[in-house]
Amino acid sequence: MKFRKKNNIKKILSIAGSDCSCGAGIQADIKTIQSLGGYCMTVVTNVTAQNSKKVMGIFNIPDSLISSQINCLLHDYDIDGIKIGLVSNIKTAKTLKKYFVKEEIPIIIDPIFKSTTGFEFSSRTDYLRIQKKLMSFSNLIIPSILEAELLLKSKIKNETDMINASKLISQKFDINVLIKGNELKKQKITDICFFNNKVYKFKNRRIISSNKHGTGCTYSSAVTFFLAKGKSIEEAIFSAKDYISKSIKNAPNFGLSYGPIKH
């Protein structure tokens, strides 16, 4: 009897919320991982009703069903990397720690506080509690400047502040940090990574486009995939940023004020 040889396709688990417009959230993660040549499994934490203009509603998946989703996957698949997106209650964060605290694979957090259209998914107090719990078993967190400010309870006004913030977050929470710099209104975007006690800078020219829905989700998913492939942190971030740039440039133009990118 012959069995098919095990292939080397990287299997990434996305733990995130559902976006019915398929621009962001778990749908963006699936498209990203698939387009990069991986296989994406999912654990849905929330279901949102949203479009290019706003988030109209959110339903949190019961913790028992989140556990069931994780259980059935862990009993059937070997997972090479985990990306954690929207988690809006502390009970879910505690459940995730229970399952993944001993995993020795890349576990990357995209610490979503609010949508680009302004909808806040949790209170600031709950947000900090959730992220603290997630950081206690993860390898890398990728906050926006606003999210980094919430983690530190201090303002970030320039690149020097970003460097200092990345170091402080890493020291305070014992985690590697990649702060996205697109909120600083400059022609060139600089992301700052503090990884294994070393500062890395990643620069790229800002692309002017109305089609950027899901860039944060896509970025963190791509970094997770490339780390799971065995790339160094520098290689993974450079590859992810290149993928994002191409995805924005090749985005379908649906005539929306905030349209999706091309995965």
Sequence and secondary structure as in RCSB ss.txt:
>XXXX:A:sequence
MKFRKKNNIKKILSIAGSDCSCGAGIQADIKTIQSLGGYCMTVVTNVTAQNSKKVMGIFNIPDSLISSQINCLLH
DYDIDGIKIGLVSNIKTAKTLKKYFVKEEIPIIIDPIFKSTTGFEFSSRTDYLRIQKKLMSFSNLIIPSILEAEL
LLKSKIKNETDMINASKLISQKFDINVLIKGNELKKQKITDICFFNNKVYKFKNRRIISSNKHGTGCTYSSAVTF
FLAKGKSIEEAIFSAKDYISKSIKNAPNFGLSYGPIKH
>XXXX:A:secstr
          EEEEEEEEETTSSSHHHHHHHHHHHTT EEEEEEEEEEEE SS EEEEEE  HHHHHHHHHHHHT
T    EEEE    SHHHHHHHHHHHTT  S EEE    B TTS BSS HHHHHHHHHHHHTS SEE   HHHHHH
HHTS   SHHHHHHHHHHHHHHHT EEEE  TTS  SEEEEEEEETTEEEEEEEE    S  BTHHHHHHHHHHH
HHHTT  HHHHHHHHHHHHHHHHHT    S TT B   
